[in-house]
C-alpha cells in the first residue's frame, strides 16, 4: 500500500517431512544465507541416493539369479 510500492521478501523458510507431515521454520535473512549451502548439499545427497537406488533396482532386475 506504500507509495511507491515497497517490494516484499526475500523470505527464507526451511521445510522438511517429519512423521509424514511437512514442518517448516522461518529463517532470518542471515540464517538463510548461512544455511544456503547446507540446503543445497542436502538436495544433492537426496538426488544421489535416488540415483543409487535406481542403479540398484536395475542391477537386481538384470541379475538372472533372482528370476524364479
Secondary structure as GFF3:
##gff-version 3
##sequence-region A 1 68
A	DSSP	beta_strand	12	18	.	.	.	ID=ss1
A	DSSP	beta_strand	21	27	.	.	.	ID=ss2
A	DSSP	alpha_helix	29	62	.	.	.	ID=ss3
A	DSSP	three_ten_helix	64	66	.	.	.	ID=ss4
###
